[in-house]
Each structure stands twice: as C-alpha cells, then as structure tokens.
Amino acid sequence: MTNNLTVIVLAAGGGTRMRSKTPKVLHPVCGRSMLGHVLHAVRATEPRRVVAVVGHQRELVAPHVHEHVPDAVLAVQEDQLGTGHAVRVAVEAAGGLDGGTVLVAYGDTPLLEGGSLRAFVAEHEAAERAVSILSGIVPTPFGYGRVVRDADGDVVAIVEEKDATPDQRDIREINSGILAFDAGFLAEALPRIGNDNAKGEYYLTDTVQLARDAGLTVGAHPLDDVLQTEGANDRAQLAELGREMNRRIVTRWMRAGVTVMDPATTWLDADVELAQDVTILPGTQLLGATVVGEDAVVGPDTTLEDCEVGAGARVVRTHGQLAVVGPDATVGPFAYLRPGTRLGAGGKIGTFVETKNADIEAGAKVPHLSYVGDATIGEGTNIGAGTIFANYDGVAKHRTTIGRHARTGSNNTFVAPVTIGDGAGTGAGTVVRRDVPAGALAVSAGPQRDLEGWTLRKRPGTAQAAAAEAATGAAGDTAHTEHGADVDGVGGCSSGGAES
C-alpha cells in the first residue's frame, strides 16, 4: 500500500427505518457506535486523510467523527442525492484529489475490520485498477447487486436485482458497496455520473461502466467473511449484528486464554481488556473500557461498566460503574459499586453493600448491608453490619474519614463530616456526630433496661407468653423491675461489630 490514501466515509443518511431520534450511524454495537467501528477500521489503513460525509443530524454526527478521527475533514451533503453525489461533495470538501488511492466506505457496517480494508487496498494498487469492488460470495444473493465478470474474470458490470437477467440472478458474488479508485480516474469520472434513473440519484457504481468504456481495468476482491460488509437498516438488523459481533469478541478472548463459562450469556464490549486466565461466569456483561486482571473471576450475573478489576479479585453478582477493585479483593454478592468507588488490595465489599465516591483501602472490609458514600476507610478497618454513612445534609455532601484498623459496631450512622481515628471503635447502634480520637470507643446509646415480666403482663394468652412462662415458671409474677448493666463505664455497649 502507498501512503497516499484518502478514505471517504459516507454517514449522511437519515436511517428512517430505525424509527429513532438518534442518527442511524450513532446507534451502538458492543460499546461503540456503528460509525465508530467503521472509523476504527479505517484508522488501521493509516490513511493520509479521512473525509466524512455528514448530513442528517450532522450536529450530532460531526462531533462524533472528530472524537474518533480528530483531523477528519467534514463534508456536508445538504440533500441526499445518492452515493455519487456524496463522494463528489467529499472530494470538493477535501480540496480535490492529488493522486493516490481513494477508498469509499459506509458508516453503518460495524463488523468491518481494518485488516480486510488493508488487503483490499493493497490488491487494488498492485493490480493498478481504475476501480475495485469489495465483493463477497453468499449462498443466497437475493436483493444484492451482482458482480458480473467476463470469461477472463474481469468485472464488466454491477447489476442490481431488479435489473438482472435470470442467469445474472444465479451469480453469487455480490457488491458490498465498498469501492477503491485510482484518484485520477475518480476525479475525471465524478462529473460524468448522471441521474437518469428511477430515483433521480447519482450512483457511484456507474463508475464501473465509465471505466470499462475508457478501456480501464475493473476488478473485484471477494471477501471470505462477507458479514463484515453487512449494514443495519432497522433495529432488528442492528441486534443481529450486535449478537454476531459479541460472538466474535468472546471467541477472540477465549482464544487469547480467557475462560468464558457460557458464551451465549456473556456480553463483552469492543474496548474491554482481559488478561490471561481471567474467568467469566454466566450472565456477565463487561462494558465500556472495563479492564480485568490476571486470574480474576467475574460473575455470575454481573455488570461492570468502565471498571478496573485487579489480578486475583473476585466479583460476584455485582453492578459496578467507574469503580476500581484492587488485586485479590472480593465484591458481592449483590453489591452496587457506584462511580468513584476504589477498593484496595485484599479488601471486601460484601452482600447488599452500596458504595459511592468511597476509598476503601487495602484489607478494609464492609461486609454486610451498608451504604458507604463520600468516605475514606483506612487500611485493615472493619465496618459493622447495617452501617450508614450519612453524607448529605440536605444541601451539600460531606465526607467521613475512618482511620486504620478501626472496628466499628453494627447499625452505626456516621453523620458527616466526621473523622474516626486509627484503632478506634464504636458501639453497636451508635450515631457518631463528633470526631472520635485514635484508640477511643465511641457510644451513644444509654444503658440497657430489662422490664421483667413484661410479656406475661402485656401479651397474656399468646405463644410468646407461654414460652416465657415455661422458661421462668413465673405465671403469677407481675414484678416490675429494671436492671441496668454497666461494663467499663459505657452503659453495657461494646463494639458490637459484624466481621467476616
């Protein structure tokens, strides 16, 4: 391949059959838009320039093009008058053609691969053709334009289904619509394309006949994997392409050393990165730019979007977004990791725990039934079950900081902003409103009171009363006494934490 390659990507159509307020080419497939996939493939050809033809909802499509190819030239096709017209608009926007090769692709073919485009362009240039067609051999060609060859194998025409003779309809080589041109020929041919047809449009495929009339070479490059050229015109076709792309992505990772227990229920986006010996269990979705380290196990029934999972970590039945799970850490089951969650090495976020904007350092644990929002939890600290980090005062969010190797009791509420020092503890049921010094035990509940005989007085005739009577033998005892217990001067409250 030469370095003088211009790629024109056609992305101006409305896609009315999608029945969507989103432009057709921006509909996602495996984490990227259809157009994004095409531009990704185009970049692999290392073109000198990329020209994207936009039209319908260009205020949305144009910025998306520049996200993928920042220096792309944008050509605006105000009226969609056919592919020939679109390419003419692109050439004008690029300031003309100065030799080399021009490749024309479409923005709705998400399975297209860069390697296929490179091979196509290389063959086109080696054969010194005026026009080359990226074609495919299919078992059922109905509905496609046929590639007609002569006895020497040279392409003589592209015939649409409605115009084909019975013999031509038997041809199984179809036109994908993706074309390569000698730039000099294309510049001369574009003004000569007419619109004398039923739709009054300018068809780029008319260049085949123009080249033949000029005695120039036209050829076709059959692509074994013809699905790469398939487009999506409605959401049913979009779903089929998505399923096929996911199958290819999952297969690629399995061949790279990833264990996928059930490929049929595993969904991996195109930008996900997996290390060798990762295990993915059924019902798992890894989305966006998620990265999973070596020997980690994810799933079952887990969705992670834009997350990082460290080597040897275990994430079970969890929903996570923009979160980091450190090496050898454990998460779940039934955990919810919201953006800003960072779990350190060997740490734990357990069952029915929700975290948000939380730094949970190495070896720290939040095992059960808790909400941790806007918090820092120090190394080796254990948070008791049923703990709430009350981060919102009705106007603003505030942060709670818990030091290293602290032990907090069950059913605590930390009313932010508050700091618990290193090695401190809190009693069960404590509401912490002030800072707790390092090594101190904070409690807020009063001493326990036992109202003896209460069940027999207040619940006579119940199973509860019968059990109490059998245990105490005190049917006639109506004594009303209260006992308080005082342990270490803190009203009977110990740390009362739940640890695992």
C-alpha positions in Angstrom: 0.0 0.0 0.0 1.1 3.6 -0.7 0.8 6.3 1.9 -1.3 8.4 -0.4 -4.7 7.0 0.7 -7.8 9.1 1.0 -10.8 7.4 2.8 -14.3 8.7 2.3 -16.8 7.5 4.9 -20.5 8.1 3.9 -22.5 8.9 7.0 -25.2 11.4 5.8 -28.3 9.2 5.6 -31.3 9.6 7.8 -31.9 6.0 8.6 -35.7 6.4 8.8 -36.3 2.7 9.3 -34.5 2.9 12.7 -37.5 5.0 13.9 -35.2 6.8 16.3 -34.2 10.3 17.3 -30.6 9.0 17.2 -28.9 9.1 13.8 -28.6 5.6 12.4 -24.8 5.6 12.3 -24.6 6.5 16.0 -26.6 3.5 17.3 -24.3 1.4 19.5 -23.0 -2.1 18.8 -20.8 -3.6 21.6 -20.0 -0.3 23.2 -19.2 1.7 20.0 -21.4 3.4 17.5 -21.6 1.8 14.1 -19.7 4.7 12.7 -17.2 4.4 15.5 -16.4 0.8 14.4 -16.0 1.9 10.8 -13.7 4.7 11.7 -11.7 2.3 13.9 -11.2 0.0 10.9 -10.4 3.0 8.7 -7.6 4.1 11.0 -5.9 0.7 10.6 -5.3 1.6 6.9 -3.1 4.5 8.0 -4.7 6.9 5.5 -3.3 10.3 4.6 -6.7 11.8 5.2 -10.2 10.8 6.2 -13.2 12.7 4.8 -16.6 12.0 6.5 -19.8 13.0 4.6 -22.4 14.1 7.1 -25.9 15.4 6.5 -28.9 14.2 8.6 -28.4 15.4 12.2 -24.9 16.5 11.4 -24.8 18.5 14.7 -24.6 15.1 16.4 -22.7 13.1 13.8 -19.9 15.6 13.1 -18.5 15.8 16.7 -18.7 12.0 16.9 -16.4 11.8 13.9 -13.9 14.1 15.5 -13.9 12.0 18.7 -12.5 9.1 16.6 -10.5 10.9 14.0 -9.7 14.4 15.2 -8.2 15.6 11.9 -11.0 14.3 9.7 -12.4 16.6 7.0 -16.1 17.1 7.2 -18.2 17.3 4.1 -21.8 18.4 4.3 -24.3 16.8 2.0 -27.3 19.0 2.3 -29.5 16.8 0.1 -29.0 13.1 -0.1 -28.8 12.6 -3.9 -27.0 9.3 -4.0 -23.6 7.9 -3.4 -22.0 9.5 -6.4 -23.2 12.9 -5.2 -21.9 12.2 -1.7 -18.4 11.3 -3.0 -18.4 14.4 -5.2 -19.2 16.6 -2.1 -16.4 14.8 -0.2 -13.8 15.5 -2.9 -14.8 19.2 -3.0 -14.5 19.5 0.8 -11.1 17.9 0.7 -9.9 20.4 -1.9 -9.7 17.9 -4.8 -7.7 14.8 -5.3 -3.9 14.8 -5.9 -3.2 11.2 -6.9 -3.1 8.0 -4.9 -6.0 5.8 -4.0 -9.5 6.7 -2.8 -11.4 4.2 -0.6 -15.1 4.7 -0.1 -16.7 3.0 2.9 -20.1 3.3 4.7 -20.8 4.3 8.3 -23.3 1.5 9.1 -21.1 -1.6 8.6 -19.8 -2.2 12.2 -18.3 -5.6 11.6 -15.8 -4.2 9.1 -12.2 -4.9 10.0 -9.1 -2.8 9.3 -7.1 -5.9 8.1 -9.7 -6.5 5.4 -9.6 -2.9 4.2 -5.8 -3.0 4.1 -5.8 -6.2 2.0 -8.4 -4.8 -0.4 -6.5 -1.6 -1.0 -3.2 -3.4 -1.4 -4.7 -5.7 -4.1 -6.3 -2.7 -5.8 -3.0 -0.9 -6.0 -1.0 -3.9 -7.1 -3.3 -4.6 -9.9 -3.2 -0.9 -11.0 -7.0 -0.9 -11.5 -9.2 2.2 -12.1 -12.0 0.7 -9.9 -12.0 -2.2 -7.4 -15.1 -3.6 -5.7 -15.1 -5.3 -2.3 -17.3 -8.2 -3.0 -18.5 -11.4 -1.3 -19.7 -14.9 -2.2 -23.0 -15.7 -0.5 -25.3 -18.7 -0.7 -28.4 -16.6 -1.2 -27.7 -13.4 -3.1 -31.3 -12.2 -3.4 -31.7 -8.5 -3.0 -28.0 -7.7 -3.6 -26.3 -6.2 -6.7 -24.4 -8.9 -8.6 -20.8 -8.6 -9.8 -20.8 -9.7 -13.4 -17.4 -10.9 -14.8 -16.3 -11.8 -18.3 -14.6 -15.0 -19.4 -11.3 -13.6 -18.3 -12.6 -12.9 -14.8 -12.6 -9.1 -15.3 -15.6 -7.2 -13.9 -17.8 -5.9 -16.6 -20.7 -4.6 -14.6 -22.7 -4.4 -11.3 -26.3 -5.4 -11.9 -29.0 -4.7 -9.4 -31.5 -7.4 -8.5 -34.4 -5.7 -10.3 -32.4 -5.3 -13.5 -30.7 -8.7 -13.5 -31.5 -11.4 -16.1 -32.3 -14.9 -14.9 -28.7 -16.0 -15.5 -27.3 -13.0 -13.6 -29.6 -13.7 -10.7 -27.8 -17.0 -10.3 -24.5 -15.2 -9.7 -23.5 -15.5 -6.0 -20.8 -12.8 -6.0 -22.4 -9.6 -4.6 -21.4 -6.0 -4.4 -20.7 -4.7 -0.9 -20.8 -1.1 -2.0 -17.2 -0.5 -0.7 -15.1 0.7 -3.6 -11.5 1.6 -4.2 -10.5 4.0 -7.0 -7.5 5.4 -8.7 -7.8 9.1 -7.7 -7.1 10.4 -11.1 -9.8 8.3 -12.7 -12.3 9.2 -9.9 -11.7 12.9 -10.3 -12.4 12.6 -14.1 -15.4 10.3 -13.7 -17.4 12.0 -10.9 -18.7 14.9 -13.1 -19.8 12.4 -15.7 -22.1 10.4 -13.4 -25.7 11.1 -14.4 -29.0 10.7 -12.6 -31.1 9.3 -15.3 -32.7 6.6 -13.2 -36.0 5.9 -11.3 -34.8 7.7 -8.2 -33.0 10.6 -9.9 -29.9 9.9 -7.9 -26.2 9.8 -8.7 -24.9 6.3 -8.2 -21.2 5.7 -7.6 -21.4 2.2 -9.1 -21.9 3.9 -12.5 -18.1 4.4 -12.5 -17.7 0.8 -13.4 -19.2 1.3 -16.8 -17.3 4.6 -17.2 -14.0 2.8 -16.5 -14.9 0.0 -18.9 -15.9 2.4 -21.6 -12.4 4.1 -21.2 -10.7 0.7 -21.6 -9.5 0.7 -17.9 -9.3 -2.2 -15.6 -12.1 -3.0 -13.1 -11.7 -5.8 -10.6 -13.3 -7.3 -7.5 -11.8 -8.5 -4.3 -14.0 -11.3 -2.8 -14.0 -11.1 1.0 -14.4 -14.5 2.6 -16.0 -13.0 5.7 -18.8 -11.2 3.9 -20.6 -10.4 7.1 -18.1 -7.6 7.6 -19.9 -5.6 4.9 -23.4 -6.1 6.3 -25.2 -2.9 7.3 -28.1 -2.3 9.6 -31.2 -0.5 8.4 -33.5 -1.2 11.4 -33.2 -2.3 15.0 -33.8 -6.0 14.2 -30.8 -6.0 11.9 -28.8 -4.0 14.5 -29.5 -6.6 17.1 -28.3 -9.4 14.7 -25.1 -7.5 14.0 -24.6 -7.0 17.8 -25.1 -10.6 18.5 -22.5 -11.6 15.8 -20.0 -9.0 16.9 -20.3 -10.2 20.5 -19.8 -13.8 19.4 -16.6 -12.7 17.6 -15.3 -10.7 20.6 -16.0 -13.5 23.0 -14.3 -16.1 20.7 -11.3 -13.9 20.3 -10.8 -13.6 24.1 -11.3 -17.3 24.7 -8.5 -18.0 22.1 -6.3 -15.5 24.0 -6.6 -17.5 27.2 -9.8 -16.3 28.9 -12.3 -18.8 30.3 -15.8 -17.9 29.4 -18.2 -20.4 31.0 -21.2 -19.6 28.9 -20.5 -17.6 25.7 -24.2 -17.3 25.0 -24.9 -15.3 28.1 -21.7 -13.3 28.2 -21.5 -9.8 26.6 -18.2 -8.0 26.1 -17.8 -4.6 24.6 -15.2 -3.9 21.9 -12.9 -1.9 24.2 -12.9 -4.3 27.1 -9.4 -5.7 28.0 -8.9 -9.1 29.7 -5.7 -10.7 30.9 -4.8 -14.3 30.5 -6.6 -16.8 32.8 -9.5 -14.5 33.6 -12.7 -16.5 34.3 -16.1 -15.1 33.3 -19.1 -16.8 34.7 -22.6 -16.9 33.1 -24.8 -13.8 32.8 -21.9 -11.4 32.9 -21.7 -8.1 30.9 -18.4 -6.2 30.7 -19.0 -2.9 29.1 -17.1 0.3 28.1 -13.4 0.4 28.9 -13.5 -2.3 31.6 -10.2 -4.0 32.4 -9.9 -7.3 34.2 -6.5 -8.5 35.6 -5.0 -12.0 35.5 -6.7 -14.8 37.5 -9.7 -12.6 38.4 -13.1 -14.2 38.4 -16.2 -12.1 37.4 -19.8 -13.3 37.7 -22.2 -14.9 37.6 -24.9 -12.3 36.9 -22.5 -9.3 37.0 -22.5 -6.0 35.0 -19.4 -3.8 35.1 -19.1 -0.6 33.0 -15.8 1.3 32.8 -14.4 -0.6 35.8 -11.0 -1.9 36.7 -10.7 -5.3 38.4 -7.3 -6.3 39.8 -5.5 -9.6 39.4 -7.0 -12.4 41.5 -10.0 -10.4 42.5 -13.5 -12.0 42.8 -16.6 -10.0 41.8 -19.9 -11.9 42.2 -23.5 -10.7 41.3 -22.5 -7.1 41.3 -23.4 -4.0 39.4 -20.5 -1.5 39.0 -19.7 1.7 37.1 -16.5 3.7 37.1 -15.1 1.7 40.0 -11.8 0.1 40.8 -11.4 -3.3 42.6 -7.9 -4.0 43.8 -6.0 -7.2 43.4 -7.2 -10.1 45.5 -10.2 -8.1 46.7 -13.7 -9.6 46.9 -17.0 -7.9 46.0 -20.6 -9.2 46.4 -22.9 -10.9 46.0 -25.5 -8.2 45.4 -23.1 -5.3 45.7 -23.6 -1.9 44.0 -20.4 0.0 43.1 -21.2 3.5 42.0 -18.7 5.9 40.4 -15.7 6.8 42.4 -15.5 3.5 44.4 -11.9 2.4 45.0 -11.4 -0.9 46.8 -7.8 -1.7 47.8 -5.9 -4.9 47.6 -7.4 -7.7 49.6 -10.4 -5.6 50.7 -14.0 -6.6 50.8 -17.3 -5.1 49.8 -19.9 -7.6 50.8 -23.6 -8.5 50.4 -26.1 -5.7 49.9 -23.5 -3.0 50.2 -23.7 0.2 48.1 -20.7 2.4 47.7 -20.2 5.8 46.0 -17.1 8.0 45.9 -15.5 5.8 48.5 -11.9 5.0 49.1 -11.7 1.6 50.9 -8.0 0.9 51.5 -6.1 -2.4 51.5 -7.5 -5.1 53.7 -10.5 -3.0 54.8 -13.9 -4.6 54.9 -17.5 -3.5 54.5 -19.1 -7.0 54.7 -22.9 -6.5 55.1 -25.9 -4.4 54.5 -24.3 -0.9 54.4 -24.2 2.3 52.4 -20.8 4.0 52.1 -20.9 7.3 50.4 -18.2 10.0 50.3 -15.9 8.2 52.6 -12.4 7.1 53.2 -11.9 3.8 55.1 -8.4 3.1 56.3 -6.2 0.0 55.9 -7.5 -3.1 57.8 -10.6 -1.4 59.2 -13.8 -3.4 59.6 -17.2 -1.8 59.3 -20.1 -3.4 61.2 -23.2 -4.6 59.5 -26.0 -2.2 58.8 -23.9 0.9 58.7 -24.9 4.1 57.1 -22.5 6.9 56.1 -24.9 9.9 56.2 -23.2 12.1 53.7 -25.9 14.6 52.8 -27.2 17.3 55.0 -30.0 18.4 52.6 -27.8 21.0 50.9 -24.3 19.6 50.4 -22.4 16.3 50.5 -19.8 15.8 53.2 -17.0 13.2 53.8 -16.4 10.7 56.5 -12.9 9.5 57.3 -12.2 6.3 59.3 -8.6 5.6 60.2 -6.5 2.4 60.0 -7.5 -0.8 61.8 -10.7 0.7 63.3 -13.6 -1.6 64.4 -17.0 0.0 64.1 -20.1 -1.6 65.6 -23.2 -2.8 63.8 -26.1 -0.4 63.0 -23.9 2.7 63.1 -24.6 6.0 61.5 -21.7 8.3 60.7 -23.1 11.9 60.3 -20.6 13.6 58.0 -18.3 15.4 58.2 -16.7 13.3 60.9 -13.4 11.5 61.5 -12.7 8.3 63.4 -9.1 7.9 64.4 -6.7 5.0 63.9 -7.5 2.0 66.1 -10.8 3.5 67.3 -14.1 1.6 67.9 -17.7 2.4 68.1 -20.5 0.7 69.9 -23.4 -1.1 68.3 -26.2 1.3 67.4 -24.0 4.4 67.8 -24.8 7.6 65.9 -21.4 9.3 65.5 -21.7 13.1 65.2 -18.3 14.2 66.5 -14.8 13.1 65.7 -13.5 10.1 67.6 -9.9 10.1 68.8 -7.5 7.4 67.9 -7.9 4.4 70.1 -11.2 5.6 71.7 -14.5 3.8 71.9 -17.5 5.9 70.9 -21.0 5.1 72.1 -24.3 7.0 72.0 -26.9 4.5 73.4 -28.0 4.5 77.0 -27.7 1.6 79.4 -29.8 -1.5 78.7 -33.1 -1.8 80.6 -34.8 -5.1 81.3 -38.5 -4.9 82.2 -39.0 -8.3 83.9 -42.4 -9.9 83.5 -43.4 -7.6 80.6 -44.5 -10.5 78.3 -46.9 -12.1 80.8 -48.4 -8.7 81.6 -48.8 -7.3 78.1 -49.1 -10.5 76.0 -51.2 -12.9 78.1 -52.6 -15.9 76.2 -50.0 -15.7 73.4 -47.4 -18.2 72.3 -44.8 -15.7 73.4 -46.3 -15.6 76.9 -46.5 -19.4 77.1 -42.8 -19.7 76.2 -41.9 -17.1 78.8 -43.9 -18.9 81.4 -42.4 -22.2 80.6 -38.9 -20.8 80.8 -39.3 -18.8 84.0 -42.1 -20.6 85.9 -43.4 -17.2 86.9 -47.0 -17.2 85.8 -48.2 -15.2 88.7 -45.2 -13.0 88.9 -46.1 -9.4 88.0 -43.0 -7.8 89.4 -41.8 -4.8 87.5 -38.1 -4.4 87.9 -35.5 -2.7 85.7 -31.8 -3.7 85.7 -29.0 -1.8 84.1 -25.7 -3.2 83.3 -22.6 -1.2 83.3 -19.5 -2.5 81.5 -16.3 -0.4 81.7 -18.5 2.6 82.4 -20.1 2.7 78.9 -23.6 1.6 79.7 -23.2 -2.0 78.5 -22.2 -1.0 75.0 -19.4 -2.9 73.3 -18.2 -2.5 69.8 -20.9 -5.0 68.5 -19.4 -5.3 65.1 -20.0 -7.9 62.5 -16.8 -9.1 60.8 -16.1 -11.6 58.1 
